[in-house]
Amino acid sequence: MSIQPEGEDIRKAVKWVSDQRKFKPGKDLNKIIEEACIKFNLSPKEAEFLRRFVLEKCCS
């Protein structure tokens, strides 16, 4: 079961991370996620969701 926070900021952050990975493939994924959390002012809950979502998509 997955709890997905609703909100435009998290959607924008997911898209931004995806774009960053596409255009800067050598950049550290954790650094990209950190930058997204700051850029989109994500709450701790949203930041944790973003981290899990991105790592799940990346590493599965």
mmCIF file of the N, C-alpha and C atoms, coordinates in Angstrom:
data_MODEL
# 
_entry.id   MODEL 
# 
loop_
_atom_site.group_PDB 
_atom_site.id 
_atom_site.type_symbol 
_atom_site.label_atom_id 
_atom_site.label_alt_id 
_atom_site.label_comp_id 
_atom_site.label_asym_id 
_atom_site.label_entity_id 
_atom_site.label_seq_id 
_atom_site.pdbx_PDB_ins_code 
_atom_site.Cartn_x 
_atom_site.Cartn_y 
_atom_site.Cartn_z 
_atom_site.occupancy 
_atom_site.B_iso_or_equiv 
_atom_site.pdbx_formal_charge 
_atom_site.auth_seq_id 
_atom_site.auth_comp_id 
_atom_site.auth_asym_id 
_atom_site.auth_atom_id 
_atom_site.pdbx_PDB_model_num 
ATOM 1   N N  . MET A 1 1  ? 0.844  -1.181 0.000   1.00 0.00 ? 1  MET A N  1 
ATOM 2   C CA . MET A 1 1  ? 0.000  0.000  0.000   1.00 0.00 ? 1  MET A CA 1 
ATOM 3   C C  . MET A 1 1  ? 0.884  1.237  0.000   1.00 0.00 ? 1  MET A C  1 
ATOM 4   N N  . SER A 1 2  ? 0.550  2.175  -0.847  1.00 0.00 ? 2  SER A N  1 
ATOM 5   C CA . SER A 1 2  ? 1.364  3.384  -0.977  1.00 0.00 ? 2  SER A CA 1 
ATOM 6   C C  . SER A 1 2  ? 0.491  4.604  -0.726  1.00 0.00 ? 2  SER A C  1 
ATOM 7   N N  . ILE A 1 3  ? 1.001  5.498  0.084   1.00 0.00 ? 3  ILE A N  1 
ATOM 8   C CA . ILE A 1 3  ? 0.291  6.748  0.337   1.00 0.00 ? 3  ILE A CA 1 
ATOM 9   C C  . ILE A 1 3  ? 0.933  7.802  -0.543  1.00 0.00 ? 3  ILE A C  1 
ATOM 10  N N  . GLN A 1 4  ? 0.145  8.355  -1.459  1.00 0.00 ? 4  GLN A N  1 
ATOM 11  C CA . GLN A 1 4  ? 0.671  9.347  -2.384  1.00 0.00 ? 4  GLN A CA 1 
ATOM 12  C C  . GLN A 1 4  ? 0.107  10.713 -2.027  1.00 0.00 ? 4  GLN A C  1 
ATOM 13  N N  . PRO A 1 5  ? 0.977  11.634 -1.637  1.00 0.00 ? 5  PRO A N  1 
ATOM 14  C CA . PRO A 1 5  ? 0.482  12.964 -1.320  1.00 0.00 ? 5  PRO A CA 1 
ATOM 15  C C  . PRO A 1 5  ? -0.046 13.649 -2.570  1.00 0.00 ? 5  PRO A C  1 
ATOM 16  N N  . GLU A 1 6  ? -1.127 14.368 -2.402  1.00 0.00 ? 6  GLU A N  1 
ATOM 17  C CA . GLU A 1 6  ? -1.680 15.112 -3.522  1.00 0.00 ? 6  GLU A CA 1 
ATOM 18  C C  . GLU A 1 6  ? -1.092 16.508 -3.503  1.00 0.00 ? 6  GLU A C  1 
ATOM 19  N N  . GLY A 1 7  ? -0.982 17.094 -4.656  1.00 0.00 ? 7  GLY A N  1 
ATOM 20  C CA . GLY A 1 7  ? -0.502 18.459 -4.712  1.00 0.00 ? 7  GLY A CA 1 
ATOM 21  C C  . GLY A 1 7  ? 0.348  18.705 -5.934  1.00 0.00 ? 7  GLY A C  1 
ATOM 22  N N  . GLU A 1 8  ? 0.264  19.914 -6.388  1.00 0.00 ? 8  GLU A N  1 
ATOM 23  C CA . GLU A 1 8  ? 0.983  20.306 -7.596  1.00 0.00 ? 8  GLU A CA 1 
ATOM 24  C C  . GLU A 1 8  ? 2.489  20.315 -7.377  1.00 0.00 ? 8  GLU A C  1 
ATOM 25  N N  . ASP A 1 9  ? 2.947  20.681 -6.190  1.00 0.00 ? 9  ASP A N  1 
ATOM 26  C CA . ASP A 1 9  ? 4.391  20.749 -5.933  1.00 0.00 ? 9  ASP A CA 1 
ATOM 27  C C  . ASP A 1 9  ? 5.065  19.398 -6.110  1.00 0.00 ? 9  ASP A C  1 
ATOM 28  N N  . ILE A 1 10 ? 4.454  18.346 -5.611  1.00 0.00 ? 10 ILE A N  1 
ATOM 29  C CA . ILE A 1 10 ? 5.070  17.021 -5.726  1.00 0.00 ? 10 ILE A CA 1 
ATOM 30  C C  . ILE A 1 10 ? 5.082  16.570 -7.179  1.00 0.00 ? 10 ILE A C  1 
ATOM 31  N N  . ARG A 1 11 ? 4.041  16.885 -7.920  1.00 0.00 ? 11 ARG A N  1 
ATOM 32  C CA . ARG A 1 11 ? 4.009  16.533 -9.351  1.00 0.00 ? 11 ARG A CA 1 
ATOM 33  C C  . ARG A 1 11 ? 5.111  17.266 -10.106 1.00 0.00 ? 11 ARG A C  1 
ATOM 34  N N  . LYS A 1 12 ? 5.252  18.543 -9.821  1.00 0.00 ? 12 LYS A N  1 
ATOM 35  C CA . LYS A 1 12 ? 6.307  19.332 -10.465 1.00 0.00 ? 12 LYS A CA 1 
ATOM 36  C C  . LYS A 1 12 ? 7.686  18.799 -10.092 1.00 0.00 ? 12 LYS A C  1 
ATOM 37  N N  . ALA A 1 13 ? 7.855  18.413 -8.846  1.00 0.00 ? 13 ALA A N  1 
ATOM 38  C CA . ALA A 1 13 ? 9.149  17.896 -8.387  1.00 0.00 ? 13 ALA A CA 1 
ATOM 39  C C  . ALA A 1 13 ? 9.492  16.590 -9.096  1.00 0.00 ? 13 ALA A C  1 
ATOM 40  N N  . VAL A 1 14 ? 8.520  15.703 -9.248  1.00 0.00 ? 14 VAL A N  1 
ATOM 41  C CA . VAL A 1 14 ? 8.763  14.435 -9.946  1.00 0.00 ? 14 VAL A CA 1 
ATOM 42  C C  . VAL A 1 14 ? 9.174  14.706 -11.390 1.00 0.00 ? 14 VAL A C  1 
ATOM 43  N N  . LYS A 1 15 ? 8.481  15.615 -12.050 1.00 0.00 ? 15 LYS A N  1 
ATOM 44  C CA . LYS A 1 15 ? 8.823  15.952 -13.440 1.00 0.00 ? 15 LYS A CA 1 
ATOM 45  C C  . LYS A 1 15 ? 10.208 16.576 -13.514 1.00 0.00 ? 15 LYS A C  1 
ATOM 46  N N  . TRP A 1 16 ? 10.508 17.472 -12.590 1.00 0.00 ? 16 TRP A N  1 
ATOM 47  C CA . TRP A 1 16 ? 11.809 18.137 -12.578 1.00 0.00 ? 16 TRP A CA 1 
ATOM 48  C C  . TRP A 1 16 ? 12.934 17.122 -12.377 1.00 0.00 ? 16 TRP A C  1 
ATOM 49  N N  . VAL A 1 17 ? 12.761 16.198 -11.445 1.00 0.00 ? 17 VAL A N  1 
ATOM 50  C CA . VAL A 1 17 ? 13.773 15.158 -11.211 1.00 0.00 ? 17 VAL A CA 1 
ATOM 51  C C  . VAL A 1 17 ? 13.959 14.328 -12.482 1.00 0.00 ? 17 VAL A C  1 
ATOM 52  N N  . SER A 1 18 ? 12.866 13.979 -13.123 1.00 0.00 ? 18 SER A N  1 
ATOM 53  C CA . SER A 1 18 ? 12.941 13.204 -14.361 1.00 0.00 ? 18 SER A CA 1 
ATOM 54  C C  . SER A 1 18 ? 13.723 13.961 -15.435 1.00 0.00 ? 18 SER A C  1 
ATOM 55  N N  . ASP A 1 19 ? 13.440 15.245 -15.572 1.00 0.00 ? 19 ASP A N  1 
ATOM 56  C CA . ASP A 1 19 ? 14.161 16.075 -16.550 1.00 0.00 ? 19 ASP A CA 1 
ATOM 57  C C  . ASP A 1 19 ? 15.639 16.170 -16.211 1.00 0.00 ? 19 ASP A C  1 
ATOM 58  N N  . GLN A 1 20 ? 15.945 16.354 -14.939 1.00 0.00 ? 20 GLN A N  1 
ATOM 59  C CA . GLN A 1 20 ? 17.345 16.454 -14.517 1.00 0.00 ? 20 GLN A CA 1 
ATOM 60  C C  . GLN A 1 20 ? 18.092 15.160 -14.825 1.00 0.00 ? 20 GLN A C  1 
ATOM 61  N N  . ARG A 1 21 ? 17.467 14.033 -14.587 1.00 0.00 ? 21 ARG A N  1 
ATOM 62  C CA . ARG A 1 21 ? 18.105 12.741 -14.854 1.00 0.00 ? 21 ARG A CA 1 
ATOM 63  C C  . ARG A 1 21 ? 18.340 12.551 -16.343 1.00 0.00 ? 21 ARG A C  1 
ATOM 64  N N  . LYS A 1 22 ? 17.417 13.088 -17.153 1.00 0.00 ? 22 LYS A N  1 
ATOM 65  C CA . LYS A 1 22 ? 17.543 12.955 -18.601 1.00 0.00 ? 22 LYS A CA 1 
ATOM 66  C C  . LYS A 1 22 ? 18.675 13.836 -19.139 1.00 0.00 ? 22 LYS A C  1 
ATOM 67  N N  . PHE A 1 23 ? 18.742 15.078 -18.670 1.00 0.00 ? 23 PHE A N  1 
ATOM 68  C CA . PHE A 1 23 ? 19.688 16.044 -19.222 1.00 0.00 ? 23 PHE A CA 1 
ATOM 69  C C  . PHE A 1 23 ? 21.034 16.072 -18.500 1.00 0.00 ? 23 PHE A C  1 
ATOM 70  N N  . LYS A 1 24 ? 21.096 15.519 -17.301 1.00 0.00 ? 24 LYS A N  1 
ATOM 71  C CA . LYS A 1 24 ? 22.351 15.458 -16.534 1.00 0.00 ? 24 LYS A CA 1 
ATOM 72  C C  . LYS A 1 24 ? 22.513 14.047 -15.968 1.00 0.00 ? 24 LYS A C  1 
ATOM 73  N N  . PRO A 1 25 ? 22.701 13.054 -16.844 1.00 0.00 ? 25 PRO A N  1 
ATOM 74  C CA . PRO A 1 25 ? 22.715 11.660 -16.390 1.00 0.00 ? 25 PRO A CA 1 
ATOM 75  C C  . PRO A 1 25 ? 23.827 11.306 -15.404 1.00 0.00 ? 25 PRO A C  1 
ATOM 76  N N  . GLY A 1 26 ? 24.913 12.057 -15.382 1.00 0.00 ? 26 GLY A N  1 
ATOM 77  C CA . GLY A 1 26 ? 26.009 11.745 -14.470 1.00 0.00 ? 26 GLY A CA 1 
ATOM 78  C C  . GLY A 1 26 ? 25.842 12.319 -13.074 1.00 0.00 ? 26 GLY A C  1 
ATOM 79  N N  . LYS A 1 27 ? 24.830 13.163 -12.884 1.00 0.00 ? 27 LYS A N  1 
ATOM 80  C CA . LYS A 1 27 ? 24.638 13.828 -11.593 1.00 0.00 ? 27 LYS A CA 1 
ATOM 81  C C  . LYS A 1 27 ? 24.081 12.852 -10.556 1.00 0.00 ? 27 LYS A C  1 
ATOM 82  N N  . ASP A 1 28 ? 24.561 12.974 -9.335  1.00 0.00 ? 28 ASP A N  1 
ATOM 83  C CA . ASP A 1 28 ? 24.136 12.103 -8.237  1.00 0.00 ? 28 ASP A CA 1 
ATOM 84  C C  . ASP A 1 28 ? 22.627 12.224 -8.002  1.00 0.00 ? 28 ASP A C  1 
ATOM 85  N N  . LEU A 1 29 ? 21.940 11.099 -7.999  1.00 0.00 ? 29 LEU A N  1 
ATOM 86  C CA . LEU A 1 29 ? 20.488 11.078 -7.848  1.00 0.00 ? 29 LEU A CA 1 
ATOM 87  C C  . LEU A 1 29 ? 20.043 11.653 -6.508  1.00 0.00 ? 29 LEU A C  1 
ATOM 88  N N  . ASN A 1 30 ? 20.765 11.354 -5.440  1.00 0.00 ? 30 ASN A N  1 
ATOM 89  C CA . ASN A 1 30 ? 20.402 11.902 -4.131  1.00 0.00 ? 30 ASN A CA 1 
ATOM 90  C C  . ASN A 1 30 ? 20.508 13.421 -4.121  1.00 0.00 ? 30 ASN A C  1 
ATOM 91  N N  . LYS A 1 31 ? 21.498 13.956 -4.826  1.00 0.00 ? 31 LYS A N  1 
ATOM 92  C CA . LYS A 1 31 ? 21.666 15.414 -4.909  1.00 0.00 ? 31 LYS A CA 1 
ATOM 93  C C  . LYS A 1 31 ? 20.496 16.035 -5.677  1.00 0.00 ? 31 LYS A C  1 
ATOM 94  N N  . ILE A 1 32 ? 20.084 15.382 -6.756  1.00 0.00 ? 32 ILE A N  1 
ATOM 95  C CA . ILE A 1 32 ? 18.941 15.871 -7.539  1.00 0.00 ? 32 ILE A CA 1 
ATOM 96  C C  . ILE A 1 32 ? 17.681 15.883 -6.675  1.00 0.00 ? 32 ILE A C  1 
ATOM 97  N N  . ILE A 1 33 ? 17.467 14.824 -5.918  1.00 0.00 ? 33 ILE A N  1 
ATOM 98  C CA . ILE A 1 33 ? 16.284 14.741 -5.053  1.00 0.00 ? 33 ILE A CA 1 
ATOM 99  C C  . ILE A 1 33 ? 16.324 15.838 -3.991  1.00 0.00 ? 33 ILE A C  1 
ATOM 100 N N  . GLU A 1 34 ? 17.491 16.041 -3.400  1.00 0.00 ? 34 GLU A N  1 
ATOM 101 C CA . GLU A 1 34 ? 17.658 17.108 -2.400  1.00 0.00 ? 34 GLU A CA 1 
ATOM 102 C C  . GLU A 1 34 ? 17.317 18.476 -2.982  1.00 0.00 ? 34 GLU A C  1 
ATOM 103 N N  . GLU A 1 35 ? 17.848 18.743 -4.180  1.00 0.00 ? 35 GLU A N  1 
ATOM 104 C CA . GLU A 1 35 ? 17.590 20.026 -4.844  1.00 0.00 ? 35 GLU A CA 1 
ATOM 105 C C  . GLU A 1 35 ? 16.103 20.202 -5.138  1.00 0.00 ? 35 GLU A C  1 
ATOM 106 N N  . ALA A 1 36 ? 15.431 19.133 -5.545  1.00 0.00 ? 36 ALA A N  1 
ATOM 107 C CA . ALA A 1 36 ? 13.999 19.203 -5.830  1.00 0.00 ? 36 ALA A CA 1 
ATOM 108 C C  . ALA A 1 36 ? 13.211 19.540 -4.569  1.00 0.00 ? 36 ALA A C  1 
ATOM 109 N N  . CYS A 1 37 ? 13.597 18.952 -3.450  1.00 0.00 ? 37 CYS A N  1 
ATOM 110 C CA . CYS A 1 37 ? 12.907 19.211 -2.179  1.00 0.00 ? 37 CYS A CA 1 
ATOM 111 C C  . CYS A 1 37 ? 12.999 20.686 -1.800  1.00 0.00 ? 37 CYS A C  1 
ATOM 112 N N  . ILE A 1 38 ? 14.163 21.267 -2.031  1.00 0.00 ? 38 ILE A N  1 
ATOM 113 C CA . ILE A 1 38 ? 14.352 22.684 -1.719  1.00 0.00 ? 38 ILE A CA 1 
ATOM 114 C C  . ILE A 1 38 ? 13.628 23.558 -2.739  1.00 0.00 ? 38 ILE A C  1 
ATOM 115 N N  . LYS A 1 39 ? 13.820 23.258 -4.017  1.00 0.00 ? 39 LYS A N  1 
ATOM 116 C CA . LYS A 1 39 ? 13.242 24.062 -5.100  1.00 0.00 ? 39 LYS A CA 1 
ATOM 117 C C  . LYS A 1 39 ? 11.715 24.139 -5.003  1.00 0.00 ? 39 LYS A C  1 
ATOM 118 N N  . PHE A 1 40 ? 11.080 23.023 -4.657  1.00 0.00 ? 40 PHE A N  1 
ATOM 119 C CA . PHE A 1 40 ? 9.621  22.979 -4.618  1.00 0.00 ? 40 PHE A CA 1 
ATOM 120 C C  . PHE A 1 40 ? 9.062  23.061 -3.199  1.00 0.00 ? 40 PHE A C  1 
ATOM 121 N N  . ASN A 1 41 ? 9.932  23.366 -2.221  1.00 0.00 ? 41 ASN A N  1 
ATOM 122 C CA . ASN A 1 41 ? 9.517  23.576 -0.837  1.00 0.00 ? 41 ASN A CA 1 
ATOM 123 C C  . ASN A 1 41 ? 8.642  22.423 -0.328  1.00 0.00 ? 41 ASN A C  1 
ATOM 124 N N  . LEU A 1 42 ? 9.155  21.210 -0.498  1.00 0.00 ? 42 LEU A N  1 
ATOM 125 C CA . LEU A 1 42 ? 8.383  20.034 -0.105  1.00 0.00 ? 42 LEU A CA 1 
ATOM 126 C C  . LEU A 1 42 ? 8.429  19.829 1.404   1.00 0.00 ? 42 LEU A C  1 
ATOM 127 N N  . SER A 1 43 ? 7.321  19.365 1.935   1.00 0.00 ? 43 SER A N  1 
ATOM 128 C CA . SER A 1 43 ? 7.260  19.012 3.351   1.00 0.00 ? 43 SER A CA 1 
ATOM 129 C C  . SER A 1 43 ? 8.091  17.742 3.555   1.00 0.00 ? 43 SER A C  1 
ATOM 130 N N  . PRO A 1 44 ? 8.427  17.414 4.798   1.00 0.00 ? 44 PRO A N  1 
ATOM 131 C CA . PRO A 1 44 ? 9.172  16.168 5.041   1.00 0.00 ? 44 PRO A CA 1 
ATOM 132 C C  . PRO A 1 44 ? 8.446  14.931 4.494   1.00 0.00 ? 44 PRO A C  1 
ATOM 133 N N  . LYS A 1 45 ? 7.134  14.907 4.617   1.00 0.00 ? 45 LYS A N  1 
ATOM 134 C CA . LYS A 1 45 ? 6.346  13.782 4.104   1.00 0.00 ? 45 LYS A CA 1 
ATOM 135 C C  . LYS A 1 45 ? 6.443  13.710 2.576   1.00 0.00 ? 45 LYS A C  1 
ATOM 136 N N  . GLU A 1 46 ? 6.332  14.856 1.916   1.00 0.00 ? 46 GLU A N  1 
ATOM 137 C CA . GLU A 1 46 ? 6.447  14.896 0.459   1.00 0.00 ? 46 GLU A CA 1 
ATOM 138 C C  . GLU A 1 46 ? 7.857  14.521 0.007   1.00 0.00 ? 46 GLU A C  1 
ATOM 139 N N  . ALA A 1 47 ? 8.858  14.996 0.753   1.00 0.00 ? 47 ALA A N  1 
ATOM 140 C CA . ALA A 1 47 ? 10.250 14.690 0.419   1.00 0.00 ? 47 ALA A CA 1 
ATOM 141 C C  . ALA A 1 47 ? 10.502 13.189 0.513   1.00 0.00 ? 47 ALA A C  1 
ATOM 142 N N  . GLU A 1 48 ? 9.978  12.557 1.532   1.00 0.00 ? 48 GLU A N  1 
ATOM 143 C CA . GLU A 1 48 ? 10.138 11.111 1.697   1.00 0.00 ? 48 GLU A CA 1 
ATOM 144 C C  . GLU A 1 48 ? 9.436  10.360 0.573   1.00 0.00 ? 48 GLU A C  1 
ATOM 145 N N  . PHE A 1 49 ? 8.235  10.815 0.207   1.00 0.00 ? 49 PHE A N  1 
ATOM 146 C CA . PHE A 1 49 ? 7.525  10.197 -0.908  1.00 0.00 ? 49 PHE A CA 1 
ATOM 147 C C  . PHE A 1 49 ? 8.339  10.326 -2.197  1.00 0.00 ? 49 PHE A C  1 
ATOM 148 N N  . LEU A 1 50 ? 8.855  11.515 -2.456  1.00 0.00 ? 50 LEU A N  1 
ATOM 149 C CA . LEU A 1 50 ? 9.643  11.750 -3.669  1.00 0.00 ? 50 LEU A CA 1 
ATOM 150 C C  . LEU A 1 50 ? 10.852 10.821 -3.703  1.00 0.00 ? 50 LEU A C  1 
ATOM 151 N N  . ARG A 1 51 ? 11.564 10.748 -2.602  1.00 0.00 ? 51 ARG A N  1 
ATOM 152 C CA . ARG A 1 51 ? 12.756 9.890  -2.524  1.00 0.00 ? 51 ARG A CA 1 
ATOM 153 C C  . ARG A 1 51 ? 12.391 8.422  -2.814  1.00 0.00 ? 51 ARG A C  1 
ATOM 154 N N  . ARG A 1 52 ? 11.352 7.916  -2.160  1.00 0.00 ? 52 ARG A N  1 
ATOM 155 C CA . ARG A 1 52 ? 10.944 6.520  -2.380  1.00 0.00 ? 52 ARG A CA 1 
ATOM 156 C C  . ARG A 1 52 ? 10.481 6.295  -3.812  1.00 0.00 ? 52 ARG A C  1 
ATOM 157 N N  . PHE A 1 53 ? 9.684  7.226  -4.322  1.00 0.00 ? 53 PHE A N  1 
ATOM 158 C CA . PHE A 1 53 ? 9.136  7.104  -5.679  1.00 0.00 ? 53 PHE A CA 1 
ATOM 159 C C  . PHE A 1 53 ? 10.254 7.072  -6.715  1.00 0.00 ? 53 PHE A C  1 
ATOM 160 N N  . VAL A 1 54 ? 11.180 8.007  -6.616  1.00 0.00 ? 54 VAL A N  1 
ATOM 161 C CA . VAL A 1 54 ? 12.267 8.100  -7.594  1.00 0.00 ? 54 VAL A CA 1 
ATOM 162 C C  . VAL A 1 54 ? 13.189 6.887  -7.499  1.00 0.00 ? 54 VAL A C  1 
ATOM 163 N N  . LEU A 1 55 ? 13.560 6.511  -6.293  1.00 0.00 ? 55 LEU A N  1 
ATOM 164 C CA . LEU A 1 55 ? 14.463 5.372  -6.137  1.00 0.00 ? 55 LEU A CA 1 
ATOM 165 C C  . LEU A 1 55 ? 13.799 4.065  -6.579  1.00 0.00 ? 55 LEU A C  1 
ATOM 166 N N  . GLU A 1 56 ? 12.497 3.950  -6.351  1.00 0.00 ? 56 GLU A N  1 
ATOM 167 C CA . GLU A 1 56 ? 11.763 2.760  -6.778  1.00 0.00 ? 56 GLU A CA 1 
ATOM 168 C C  . GLU A 1 56 ? 11.744 2.670  -8.302  1.00 0.00 ? 56 GLU A C  1 
ATOM 169 N N  . LYS A 1 57 ? 11.500 3.793  -8.969  1.00 0.00 ? 57 LYS A N  1 
ATOM 170 C CA . LYS A 1 57 ? 11.454 3.818  -10.435 1.00 0.00 ? 57 LYS A CA 1 
ATOM 171 C C  . LYS A 1 57 ? 12.840 3.598  -11.022 1.00 0.00 ? 57 LYS A C  1 
ATOM 172 N N  . CYS A 1 58 ? 13.834 4.154  -10.385 1.00 0.00 ? 58 CYS A N  1 
ATOM 173 C CA . CYS A 1 58 ? 15.205 4.084  -10.875 1.00 0.00 ? 58 CYS A CA 1 
ATOM 174 C C  . CYS A 1 58 ? 15.797 2.694  -10.715 1.00 0.00 ? 58 CYS A C  1 
ATOM 175 N N  . CYS A 1 59 ? 15.572 2.106  -9.589  1.00 0.00 ? 59 CYS A N  1 
ATOM 176 C CA . CYS A 1 59 ? 16.310 0.898  -9.213  1.00 0.00 ? 59 CYS A CA 1 
ATOM 177 C C  . CYS A 1 59 ? 15.493 -0.384 -9.307  1.00 0.00 ? 59 CYS A C  1 
ATOM 178 N N  . SER A 1 60 ? 14.307 -0.314 -9.860  1.00 0.00 ? 60 SER A N  1 
ATOM 179 C CA . SER A 1 60 ? 13.508 -1.549 -9.948  1.00 0.00 ? 60 SER A CA 1 
ATOM 180 C C  . SER A 1 60 ? 13.505 -2.092 -11.351 1.00 0.00 ? 60 SER A C  1 
# 
